[in-house]
C-alpha cells in the first residue's frame, strides 16, 4: 500500500505536469529547437560587451546542450527586453520594466540587474546603465517611499488596471502603492553592491543621499511608536490578501520598535505587519549605510543616518 508521502508526491507530480507549459515540455523531452530565442540585435534594448563575452566564453563549457541554450537566452534577457537607458539633464537614467507589466518595481528592478554587477567594473556602458537605475530609484523613493511600482513618466497619472480604485494617496508617477518594506531595502542593497563591485561613486550625489534619508525616516515612522503614520491602503477585491484591515491601517500591534510592513514581497497583504523577516532586512540596510565609503564628504554627512532608527 503506498504511503501518504508517495501519494502526495505523485499528486504533486501530476499537477506540475498539467501546469507545465508547452515549451518546457519540449525541453524536458528533448524535442526543443535549441536556436537562440533572443531578439534580433537591432531590437535589443541594451547590449553589454562584457555580458556577450561571458556568454561566448561560458556556453561552450556547459556540457548539457539544453542548459547551455537556457544560459545563452536567460543571462542577457533583462538587457535585451526590459532596459530603457537614456541621459537626463546630463546624468544617466535607466528605467527597467518588470517584464510582463510596463511599470518599474523597486525590488524587481534591483534584482533584475544584480547579476550584471560582476561585469560592470570593466564595462563602462554597463556600469553607467546600472548607475542610471540607482539615480532613477532615488527619484522614485523621493516621489513616494510607500509606493512599490512607478511609471517611466513620473508625471503620469495613469494607473494599473487593478489599482484604479485603490483607496490611498496616489501621486503622479506611481503605478501601485503597496507599502512593502523590501521595496526600500533592495535599492540600498543594489547601490551598495554597485559600489563594492565597481568602486564608482558617480550616482551617489545629493539626490541619492536625500533618498537614503527618506528610507530611514520611513522606517522610523513605520515603527509606529506614537501614531500609525500617513500610510493607509484599501482595495475593493474578493481576494483578502489584496487589501488591508481597519480603515487601511492593518491589524493592531504592540509597538516594540519593529517596522510595520503592510505587504509582503509577494504583494500579498500582511496579517501580522511587524517586519520580522523580509527578502532584504532593514537591519542589513542600516549596516550597509554605515559601511559606505568615507572618502566622499557627501557620504560622510549621511553615514550616521541609520541612528535615526534608534531615535538618536
N, C-alpha and C positions, 0 to 999 in steps of 0.2 A: 504494500500500500504506500503510495507516495506521501512524503512528509509535507507539512504545511509550507516549509521553506521551498520545496520543489514546486508545489502548486503555485505559490506566489511568484516564483521565478519564471515559470512557464507563462503565467498570465502577463507578467511584465514584458516578456519577450514577444508575445503575440501583439500586445498593444503597441510596442515600439515598431514592429513590422508593419502594422496597419497605418501608423503615422509617418512611416519613412517616405520621404519624397522620392520621386522617380529618379532624379539624378544621383541620389545617394545609393539607391538600389543598384543602379548601373555600376557605380564604383565598387560596391561590395561584391558584386557578381562578376567583376572583371570585364564588363562589356562597354565601359565608358570610353568615349573618344578622348584621348589624352592630349588633344590640341589645346593651345592656350585659350582661355576664356577672357583674357584681358581686353579692354577696349583698344581700338587702333591707336597708335601713338599720337595721332593728331587730335584724338578725342579725350585723352587723359588729362585730368585736371592739373596734376603736378607730377613732375618726373625728377627723381633723385639719382644722381650719378652713383653715389655710394651704395644705394639700395640695389640698383641694377647690377652693379659689380658683384654684390653679395649673392644675388640670385645666380649669376653666371658661374660664380666660384663654388657655391654650395650645392646647387642642384645636381651636378654630376656625382657628388659624393653620397647621395641618398640612394640606397640600394633598391628600395621599393619604388617602381615607376609611378604608382598612384600617389604615394606620399610626396615624391618629387614634383609631380604635377600640382598637387594641392599647395605645396610650398611656393611654387612659382606664381600661382594665382592669388594666394591669400596674403603673402607678405606685403605686396605693394597695393592691395585693394583700397585702403584708405586714401592713399595718394592718388590713385587712378580715378576714384569715383566721388570722393566727398570733400576734398580740399579746395577752397576758393581763396587764392592768395592775391593780395594787391598792396599797393602803397597808399597810405592815407596821411596827409599832412607831413610827409617826409619820414614816416615810420612804417614798419611792416604791419600788415593787418591780415589775419587769417581767420576765415570762417569755416568750420568743419561741421557738416550736417551729420546727423546720426545715422544716415544711410537710407532707411525706408521712409523717413519723415524729413521734410525740408525745414528743419529747425536745428539749433545747436544746443545740446545739453552740456552743462559744465563738466559733469562727471564723465560722460561718454567721450567728449572731445579730448579730454585729458588722457583717457586710456587708449583712444584710437591712435594717438601719435607717440605714446610711451615706447613702443618697440623700436622707434626710429632714433631714440636718444643716443644709442650706442654708435650710430653712424654720423651723428651731427658734428662732432668735433672737427672732422676733416672734410666736411661738405658744407661750404658756406651757404649755398642756396637752401639746403635742408635746415640748417641752423637758423637762418633768417625766417623761414616759414614757421618754425616752432616758436621763435621769439614773437612773431606776429600773433600767434594764438594766445600766448601769455598776455600780450597787450590787449587783445580783444576780450579775454576773460576778465581782466581788470576793469575794463569798461562796463561789462555786464554786471559785475558784482557791485560796482558803484551805482549802477542804474537801479538795481533791486536785488539785495542779497538774499531775499526769500524766494526768488524765482529759481526754477530748475532748468528752464529752456527759454531760448531767445531767438529772435529773427535776425536775419542778416542786416536788414534795415532797422536800426534801433529807434527809428521814429515811426515804425509801422504800428498801426492799431489793429492789425489782423489778429485773429485767434485761431488756435487749433480747433477742429470741428467739435471735439468733445469738451473743450474748455470755454465755449462761447457764453455759457450762462453761469459760470462759476461765481460764487459769492465771495469775493476777495478783492483787494485793491490792485487791479490790473493796471499796469503802466504801459505806455508806448514802448515797443521793442520786446515786450515779454510775450512769449508764446504759451507758457504754462507756469503756474505759480504754486507749485507744491514744495513746501519748505522741507528739504532733506539736508541734514547736517553734512552728509558726504558731498553734496554739491559744492560746498565751500572748502572742504578738505582737499579734494582732488586737484584743483588748480594750484594750491600751495605745494602739494606733492610734485606736480609737474614742474613748477618753477624751480623748486629745489633740486630735482633730478636734472633739469636742464643745466643749472649752474654746476652741479657736481660732475656732469659728463663733459661739459664744454669749457667751463671757466669763463663763459661770456656773461657779462653783466649788462649788456645793452638794453634789455627790456625792463630793467629794474630802475625806472625813473620815478618821479614823484607820484604819478598817477597809480603806478603799481603799489607803492607803499601806502597810499591812501586806501586802496582796495584791501590791503592786508589789515589795516587798522579797522576797516569796516567788518572784515571777517571776525576778528577777535571781539569787537564790540557787539556783533550779532550773537556770538556765542554767549557773551556775558548777559545780554538782555534775555536770551532764551534759557538761562539758568532760572529765571522767573523767581528770584528771591523775594521781590517786593510786589510784582504785578505780572500779569500774563504777557505783557508786551504788545506790540502793534499787530502781530500777525494772527489772522484767522482765515479759515478756509472751509467752504461748504460747496458741495456739488450735488445736483439732483441726479440720482443714479439708483438703479436696482442692485448695484454691487456695493456691499457695505464698505469695502476697502477703498472706495473711490472718494470718500468724504470723511469729515471729522465730526465729533460729537459736541454737544453742549455749546451751541452757538458758533461752532467752528474753532473753539479753543482746545478741544480734546478733553479726555477724562481728567479728573482732578488728580494731583500728585502731591506727595510730600516733598518740600523743597530742601534738597540736601546738596545742591551745587551741581548736580548732573544737568547736562544740556538737554532741553526738550526738543526732540526731532519729531515733526508731525507725520512724516512719511519715510518709508524705508527706501534703500537703493532700488528696489523693485517698483517704486512709485505707488506702493500699497500703503494705506494709512496705518500708523502705529496705534495699537491698542494701549500699550504702556509706552509713554512717549519719552522717557528718560533714556539718554544715549549711553547704553552700557557697551555696545559693540557695533560698529559700523565698518564698512569696507575700508575706510581710511579714518582713523580716530582723530578727534580734536586734540588729544594729548600729543599725538605724533606730529600734528601740525604745529603746535606750540614749540616742540623740540626743534623742528626744522627752522622755524623763525629765529630761535635763539642761536642756532648754529650757523646762521648765514655769514658770508664773508665780511670782514671788518674793514677792508681797505676802502670801502666807499663811505663817504660821510653820510649820504642819504640812508644807507643800510645801518650805519651806527646809530642813527637817530631813532630807528624803529625796532632795534633788536630787543628792547625791553617791552615791546607791545604785549607779548603773552602774559606779562604780570597782571594785565587788566583782568584776566580771568580769576585771579586770586584777590581781586578787589584792592590792589595796591597802585 
